[in-house]
Amino acid sequence: MRIRWHGHSCFEFEDSRNRVVIDPHDGKSIGIKPPSVTADIVLMTHDHYDHNVSRIVRGIHKDFLGKAGKFTVNGLEIEGLATFHDEEGGAARGQDTMYLFKMDGMRVCHCGDLGCIPSDDIIAKIRGVDFLFVPVGEVFTMPLPKVRELIERVNPTIVVPMHYRVGGLTIPISSIDGFLGMIPQDAVDYIGNEIDVSREDIGENKECWVFERRAR
């Protein structure tokens, strides 16, 4: 599986059969480089302008916005897990859909703009995933103590932070520094913009992978 970061919460996952893009943005609306990406499947966790711009994705792709439940696309089994963008049952910022799928034998969960600890049923479904993509910018998503609680309860092998302030970003969210302060320094790996990973590459040690965006 190849993983690429396209800035903010937009990640691309590719295997021999599918390219999946989650939470595409158009770049210019949030002050960063727009994604340059082709996909077969586009998943959008919620209907906000920095997560729902499927029109920028090239190719003939099937789009899903906030789709809950199990569904299969191009042979890829996906489950949308209905959660909230806030701690008020969606009253403040609406719903959020986490996406869970397995690619090349590895279980991936992208949390979108998760604003609260999910239900016990959802925690049970994602417990022990290989990759947990979690927002750490705090302002519109969970505060860091809740992020820590989520990671402890899910116990993923690899945590990937997303949705934090980078140079040029016009959305007023926090930088990654506070989150990294919670992670043991020897557990943090700086990945670059993309990585090819196989089931055999995933060890028992818990890690935090920090992706770096390409320059403009």
C-alpha positions as CSV (number, residue, x, y, z in Angstrom):
1,M,0.0,0.0,0.0
2,R,1.2,3.5,-0.9
3,I,0.1,6.4,1.3
4,R,0.5,10.0,0.2
5,W,-0.4,13.2,2.1
6,H,-2.0,16.0,0.1
7,G,-2.2,18.5,3.0
8,H,-4.7,19.1,5.8
9,S,-6.8,15.8,6.1
10,C,-6.4,14.7,2.5
11,F,-4.7,11.3,2.2
12,E,-4.4,9.0,-0.8
13,F,-4.2,5.2,-0.4
14,E,-3.1,3.0,-3.3
15,D,-2.8,-0.7,-3.9
16,S,-2.7,-2.8,-7.1
17,R,-6.5,-2.3,-7.7
18,N,-7.6,1.0,-6.2
19,R,-6.7,4.5,-5.4
20,V,-8.7,5.9,-2.5
21,V,-8.7,9.6,-1.7
22,I,-10.1,10.9,1.6
23,D,-11.2,14.4,2.4
24,P,-10.0,16.4,-0.7
25,H,-9.7,20.2,-0.5
26,D,-9.1,22.7,-3.3
27,G,-6.0,24.2,-1.7
28,K,-6.6,27.8,-2.5
29,S,-9.6,28.1,-0.1
30,I,-7.4,27.1,2.8
31,G,-4.1,28.7,1.7
32,I,-2.0,25.6,0.8
33,K,-1.0,23.6,-2.3
34,P,-4.0,21.9,-4.0
35,P,-3.9,18.1,-4.3
36,S,-2.7,16.7,-7.6
37,V,-4.3,13.3,-7.5
38,T,-6.2,10.7,-9.5
39,A,-8.6,8.3,-7.7
40,D,-11.1,5.5,-8.2
41,I,-12.9,6.1,-4.9
42,V,-13.3,9.4,-3.0
43,L,-14.5,9.3,0.6
44,M,-15.6,12.5,2.3
45,T,-16.1,12.5,6.1
46,H,-18.3,15.5,6.2
47,D,-19.7,18.3,4.1
48,H,-17.3,21.1,4.9
49,Y,-15.4,23.0,2.2
50,D,-11.9,21.8,3.4
51,H,-12.9,18.2,3.2
52,N,-15.5,17.7,0.4
53,V,-14.0,19.0,-2.9
54,S,-14.2,15.8,-5.0
55,R,-14.2,17.9,-8.2
56,I,-10.4,18.5,-7.9
57,V,-9.7,14.7,-8.1
58,R,-8.9,13.5,-11.6
59,G,-10.2,10.3,-13.2
60,I,-13.6,8.5,-13.1
61,H,-14.2,8.1,-9.4
62,K,-17.1,7.0,-7.2
63,D,-17.8,9.6,-4.5
64,F,-19.2,9.0,-1.0
65,L,-20.1,11.8,1.4
66,G,-20.7,10.9,5.0
67,K,-21.8,7.3,4.0
68,A,-22.4,5.2,7.1
69,G,-22.5,1.4,7.2
70,K,-20.7,-1.3,5.2
71,F,-20.3,-1.0,1.5
72,T,-18.1,-2.4,-1.2
73,V,-16.6,-0.4,-4.1
74,N,-14.3,-2.0,-6.8
75,G,-13.8,-4.9,-4.5
76,L,-12.7,-2.8,-1.5
77,E,-14.8,-3.3,1.6
78,I,-15.4,0.0,3.5
79,E,-17.3,0.8,6.6
80,G,-18.5,4.3,7.5
81,L,-18.8,4.9,11.2
82,A,-21.2,7.7,12.1
83,T,-19.8,10.1,14.7
84,F,-19.9,13.9,15.4
85,H,-17.9,17.0,14.6
86,D,-18.4,18.3,18.2
87,E,-19.2,17.1,21.7
88,E,-22.8,18.2,21.4
89,G,-24.2,15.4,19.3
90,G,-23.6,17.4,16.1
91,A,-25.5,20.5,17.3
92,A,-22.5,22.8,16.9
93,R,-20.8,21.5,13.8
94,G,-22.8,18.5,12.5
95,Q,-21.9,14.9,11.8
96,D,-18.6,13.3,11.0
97,T,-18.1,9.9,9.4
98,M,-15.0,7.9,10.2
99,Y,-13.9,5.4,7.4
100,L,-12.5,2.0,8.1
101,F,-11.1,-0.3,5.4
102,K,-8.4,-2.9,4.9
103,M,-5.9,-2.6,2.1
104,D,-3.0,-5.0,1.4
105,G,-3.9,-6.7,4.7
106,M,-3.6,-3.6,6.8
107,R,-6.6,-2.0,8.6
108,V,-6.9,1.8,8.2
109,C,-9.2,4.2,10.0
110,H,-9.4,7.9,9.0
111,C,-11.2,9.9,11.7
112,G,-12.1,13.0,9.6
113,D,-12.9,16.0,11.8
114,L,-13.8,13.9,14.9
115,G,-15.0,16.2,17.7
116,C,-15.7,13.6,20.4
117,I,-14.8,10.2,21.7
118,P,-16.9,7.7,19.6
119,S,-19.3,5.3,21.1
120,D,-18.1,2.1,22.7
121,D,-19.3,0.1,19.7
122,I,-17.2,2.2,17.3
123,I,-14.2,1.9,19.6
124,A,-14.6,-1.8,19.5
125,K,-14.7,-1.9,15.7
126,I,-11.5,0.2,15.3
127,R,-9.5,-1.2,18.3
128,G,-6.1,-2.4,17.2
129,V,-6.1,-0.9,13.7
130,D,-2.8,-0.7,12.0
131,F,-3.2,3.0,11.1
132,L,-5.3,5.6,12.9
133,F,-5.4,9.0,11.1
134,V,-6.5,11.5,13.8
135,P,-7.0,15.3,13.8
136,V,-4.8,17.1,16.3
137,G,-5.4,20.8,15.6
138,E,-7.9,21.1,18.5
139,V,-9.9,24.2,17.5
140,F,-12.6,22.5,15.5
141,T,-11.9,18.9,16.6
142,M,-11.1,17.1,19.9
143,P,-8.8,18.7,22.4
144,L,-5.5,17.0,23.0
145,P,-6.5,15.2,26.2
146,K,-9.4,13.6,24.2
147,V,-7.0,12.7,21.4
148,R,-4.8,11.0,24.0
149,E,-7.8,9.1,25.4
150,L,-8.8,8.0,21.9
151,I,-5.4,6.7,21.0
152,E,-5.1,4.8,24.3
153,R,-8.5,3.2,23.8
154,V,-8.0,2.3,20.2
155,N,-4.4,1.2,20.7
156,P,-3.3,1.5,17.0
157,T,0.1,0.4,15.8
158,I,0.7,3.6,13.9
159,V,-0.9,7.0,14.6
160,V,-0.8,9.6,11.9
161,P,-1.6,13.2,12.9
162,M,-3.5,15.4,10.5
163,H,-5.6,18.6,10.4
164,Y,-3.1,20.9,12.1
165,R,-1.6,24.3,11.3
166,V,1.1,24.4,8.6
167,G,2.7,27.3,6.8
168,G,0.1,29.2,4.7
169,L,-2.9,27.5,6.2
170,T,-5.7,30.1,6.7
171,I,-7.8,27.9,9.1
172,P,-7.1,29.0,12.7
173,I,-6.1,25.6,14.2
174,S,-3.2,24.6,16.4
175,S,0.2,23.4,15.2
176,I,1.4,19.8,15.6
177,D,3.7,20.8,18.5
178,G,1.3,20.2,21.3
179,F,0.4,16.7,20.0
180,L,4.1,15.7,19.5
181,G,4.7,16.8,23.1
182,M,2.5,13.8,24.2
183,I,4.5,11.3,22.1
184,P,7.8,9.7,23.2
185,Q,10.4,11.3,20.9
186,D,11.8,7.9,19.9
187,A,8.4,6.8,18.7
188,V,8.1,9.7,16.1
189,D,9.1,9.0,12.5
190,Y,9.2,11.7,9.8
191,I,8.0,10.0,6.7
192,G,8.2,12.6,3.9
193,N,5.3,13.0,1.5
194,E,4.6,9.4,0.7
195,I,5.6,5.9,1.7
196,D,5.2,2.3,0.5
197,V,4.3,0.0,3.3
198,S,3.5,-3.7,3.5
199,R,2.1,-5.9,6.2
200,E,5.6,-7.2,7.0
201,D,6.7,-3.6,7.7
202,I,4.3,-3.2,10.6
203,G,6.0,-4.3,13.8
204,E,4.8,-4.5,17.3
205,N,6.2,-1.1,18.4
206,K,3.8,1.8,18.6
207,E,4.8,4.6,16.3
208,C,3.7,8.1,15.2
209,W,4.3,8.8,11.5
210,V,4.4,12.5,10.6
211,F,4.0,13.2,6.9
212,E,5.5,16.3,5.3
213,R,3.8,18.1,2.4
214,R,5.5,18.9,-0.9
215,A,6.6,22.4,-1.4
216,R,4.4,24.7,-3.6
